[in-house]
Amino acid sequence: MKIEKIEEKIKKVQSEKRFAHTKGVQYTAMCLAMKYDEDIDKASLAGLLHDCAKHISEEKLLSLCLENDIPVSETEKSHPFLLHGKVGALIAKKKFGLDDEDLLNAITYHTTGRPGMSVLEKIIFVADYIEPGRNSAENLKAVRKMAFEDLDLTIVKITSDTLNYLNKKKAAVDPMTKMTYDHYMKESVINVRS
């Protein structure tokens, strides 16, 4: 399916604000893809699809995971909105016929990240955080600059800020976010020592 057709379908199910965010992520992902020599079309498509399940109710997200044998953690069971990445990858595969594992992983892990991400996964994770419409995260100006200098350090900063924010609010923390932070923090220390 052509990207224009996919965009039409995404625009129909997302609110105006969500679609503006989606387009911002798509644009930012393409810019980062140029910087890091990643496939621009793939980054564009992953950015467009990253929130394609965001409009689905929590009950439906959970039931879609159960119906399709998608693993659900205890944290996700109690906070099903966290499942929109996993269900988004399912939609990309089943509704839009995409079977590129890297692209599907970029959609799946765009919120939490994961240890050992590909360049495309890192790009979508970072683009979701820094896209031009975002304005409330701490240190956003510095994070945006950092994103075009070192993706791994940017991931450390984003996950650190996210964990601090969630802990201050006493909100649920997906264990994958902590695992992502630990992995990239360790990698950054190793790279500094090398």
C-alpha positions in Angstrom: 0.0 0.0 0.0 1.3 3.5 -0.9 2.2 5.8 1.9 -0.3 8.4 0.7 -3.1 5.8 1.1 -1.8 4.9 4.6 -1.7 8.6 5.5 -5.3 9.0 4.4 -6.4 6.1 6.6 -4.4 7.3 9.6 -5.8 10.9 9.3 -9.4 9.5 9.4 -8.9 7.8 12.8 -6.7 10.3 14.6 -7.7 13.6 16.2 -6.4 16.7 14.6 -3.9 17.1 17.5 -2.7 13.5 17.3 -2.3 13.7 13.5 -0.2 16.9 13.9 2.0 14.9 16.3 2.2 12.0 13.9 3.3 14.3 11.0 5.8 15.9 13.4 7.3 12.5 14.2 7.3 11.5 10.5 9.2 14.8 9.6 11.6 14.5 12.5 12.3 10.8 11.7 13.1 11.7 8.1 15.6 14.4 9.3 17.3 12.0 11.7 17.4 9.3 9.0 19.3 11.7 6.7 21.7 12.5 9.6 22.3 8.9 10.5 22.3 7.4 6.9 19.1 5.4 7.5 16.4 4.6 4.9 14.4 7.8 4.7 11.3 6.2 3.3 11.3 3.6 6.0 11.7 6.2 8.7 8.9 8.2 7.1 6.6 5.2 7.2 7.5 4.2 10.8 6.9 7.8 11.9 3.5 7.9 10.2 2.5 4.6 11.8 4.0 4.9 15.3 0.7 6.0 16.9 -1.7 4.2 14.5 -3.3 2.4 17.5 -3.4 5.4 19.9 -7.1 6.0 19.3 -8.1 2.4 20.3 -9.7 2.0 23.8 -7.7 0.3 26.5 -10.0 -2.7 26.7 -9.7 -3.2 22.9 -5.9 -2.9 23.1 -5.8 -5.6 25.7 -8.2 -7.9 23.9 -6.3 -7.5 20.6 -3.1 -8.5 22.3 -4.8 -11.5 23.9 -6.4 -12.5 20.6 -3.1 -12.3 18.7 -0.9 -13.9 21.2 1.0 -10.7 21.9 2.8 -10.9 25.3 1.4 -8.5 27.9 3.4 -7.6 31.0 1.8 -7.1 34.4 2.5 -3.3 34.0 0.7 -3.4 30.6 -2.2 -5.3 32.1 -2.8 -2.6 34.7 -2.0 0.2 32.2 -3.2 -1.0 28.8 -2.6 2.3 27.1 1.1 1.2 27.1 0.1 -1.5 24.5 -0.5 1.0 21.7 2.9 0.3 20.2 2.5 -3.4 20.1 -1.0 -3.1 18.6 0.3 -0.5 16.2 2.8 -3.0 14.9 0.0 -5.5 14.5 -2.1 -3.0 12.5 0.9 -2.1 10.4 1.3 -5.8 9.6 -2.3 -7.0 9.2 -4.1 -3.8 7.9 -1.3 -2.3 5.8 0.6 -5.4 4.8 4.0 -4.4 6.2 6.3 -7.2 7.2 9.7 -5.4 7.7 10.7 -6.5 11.1 12.9 -3.4 11.8 9.9 -1.1 10.9 7.5 -3.2 13.1 10.0 -3.1 16.0 10.3 0.7 15.6 6.5 1.0 16.1 6.4 -1.5 18.9 9.1 0.1 21.0 8.7 3.8 20.2 7.5 4.6 23.7 9.7 2.5 25.9 12.7 1.8 23.7 14.5 -1.5 24.3 18.1 -2.7 24.8 19.9 -3.2 21.5 17.7 -1.1 19.2 18.4 -0.7 15.5 19.2 2.7 14.1 15.6 3.0 12.9 14.2 2.0 16.3 16.4 4.7 17.9 15.3 7.3 15.4 11.5 6.7 16.0 12.0 6.6 19.8 13.8 9.9 19.7 11.6 11.5 17.1 8.5 10.8 19.2 10.1 12.7 22.0 11.5 15.7 20.2 9.1 16.4 17.3 8.4 20.1 16.7 5.0 20.0 18.4 6.3 18.8 21.7 6.9 21.6 24.2 6.5 20.4 27.8 9.5 18.0 28.4 12.3 19.3 30.5 15.6 20.0 28.7 13.9 19.7 25.3 16.1 22.3 23.5 19.2 20.4 24.7 17.8 17.0 23.8 16.9 18.2 20.3 20.4 19.4 19.8 21.8 16.1 21.2 19.6 14.0 18.9 21.7 15.2 15.9 25.0 14.5 17.7 24.6 11.1 19.4 21.5 8.9 19.4 22.6 6.7 22.2 23.3 9.6 24.6 20.0 11.1 23.6 18.3 7.8 24.6 20.0 7.9 28.0 18.8 11.5 28.5 15.3 10.8 27.3 14.8 7.7 29.4 16.5 9.3 32.5 14.2 12.4 32.2 11.1 10.1 31.7 12.0 7.9 34.7 12.5 11.0 36.9 9.2 12.5 35.7 7.2 9.3 36.3 8.8 8.7 39.7 8.0 12.3 40.8 4.3 11.8 39.7 4.3 8.3 41.3 3.1 7.0 37.9 3.6 3.5 36.5 6.9 2.8 35.0 7.1 0.2 32.2 10.1 -2.0 33.2 11.3 -1.9 29.5 12.0 1.9 29.9 14.3 1.1 32.9 15.9 -1.7 31.0 16.5 0.7 28.0 18.0 3.3 30.3 20.3 0.8 32.0 21.5 -0.7 28.7 22.3 2.6 27.0 23.8 4.1 30.1 26.2 1.1 30.3 26.9 1.4 26.6 27.7 5.1 26.9 30.1 4.4 29.8 31.8 1.7 27.8 32.2 4.0 24.8 33.6 6.8 26.9 36.3 4.4 28.3 37.2 3.0 24.8 
